[in-house]
């Protein structure tokens, strides 16, 4: 694995748990974790983790549509009403036979460090965070992305940056699942 | 600590805690749409004032300000759109807005397909809306929770969300939690 990420793996009799974080933690705004209940040898597990990080496969159109709709609404709510925070989570069934689902949560919020926005202090920042998961009968994978996307005082987020956060999280999680389910 | 039975088929209880009153009011044996309604919170007020405030939350007498109403309507529009266009099995949406320098209002709704069982002998599929509204002020906190069936289907038939019922529940709940602010006991 390239130097930017560290993966932790824990095996027990019933499950294999993995966790991937940027080095130092959250430096990249990306982390992922998951578990599989079926036996997975070292090579397969490594392949899975690499897929989650690199995310080579594109999710199907209806999942992208879900992400785009959530992002568009979040941006609209911030611009029209100047909210303090907004979040939306959607879950869709992707495979009835294996009972597999994908979910995506998109949040946009003002990050208040306690001082920001005060006289002489820097303005509060707008942060976008997305968490996507893919889960089936015997496995679950989650991927998180987060990025600073604007200045809260202006109340305007960088649309491309918010969209990137949501679609990237979706793609990481989707790549943990195929080709087993989709 | 005693439960006080109110007229509107709600029971309330109060507890004193270091200058604050903690309270909880729960709907009992109520028909739809009040099934699963409760409100809880705390504030540094006398019990008599607190009772008035709780009654105002339950009966929701004031109008919602335009901004709050528009936020809730936009949440509803997006929620029903996602449900109809994407056929999501679960959707949750929430927003936090500032009412003034010391007060926030949080509103969240989760729409879930209750699919525990859909066989012939079991209950039909149901769409359940869980609504949560929180008013957080400088020295007080109120949380409303509502659990409502907003659509059902019979075995073999898809359950449909009753959009108008959902819209009314969302606006009604927003009005109820806004009343915690409009009738806040510090009187500001």
Interface residues (C-beta under 8 A of the other chain):
Chain A: X62 X65 X66 X69 X70 X73 X76 X77 X80 X81 X82 X83 X84 X85 X86 X87 X88 X89 X90 X91 X92 X93 X101 X103 X105 X109
Chain B: X67 X70 X71 X74 X78 X81 X82 X85 X86 X87 X88 X89 X90 X91 X92 X93 X94 X95 X96 X97 X98 X104
